[in-house]
Amino acid sequence: NLTLEQSLAEAQAQSTVGVAEYQAQISNLTSAIEVAKSELHKQILAYQELLDVKLALDVEISTYKKLLEGNDFKVPEPFSGTFTFTAGTGGIEVKEIISEHTETSIISDADGSESN
């Protein structure tokens, strides 16, 4: 009977130590989960910010494509001559037609530089 009681006491002591070890592991894993959640939240915010920038740039690119296609050109009033717009690989070519002469200007080249 005494041997069984000693075995039972040893088993209880071992289980208490085992439970404490498992609780420490649970605590470590819980804190690791919290750190991971915090990092994920930061990454989500950074991703959202980048996505907002991308969407704004997509809108701007779309606007420039429409301008290059010649769909949205508006000439300010008053205006004494006639303009024609041509989009090509070297930029947008603007021609002002006046009864005496024709002037041609390229607003921007493909590399972004301006010239007349």
Sequence and secondary structure as in RCSB ss.txt:
>XXXX:A:sequence
NLTLEQSLAEAQAQSTVGVAEYQAQISNLTSAIEVAKSELHKQILAYQELLDVKLALDVEISTYKKLLEGNDFKV
PEPFSGTFTFTAGTGGIEVKEIISEHTETSIISDADGSESN
>XXXX:A:secstr
 HHHHHHHHHHHHHHHHHHHHHHHHHHHHHHHHHHHHHHHHHHHHHHHHHHHHHHHHHHHHHHHHHHHHTSS   
 SS SSEEEEEEETTEEEEEEE SS EEEEES  TTS    
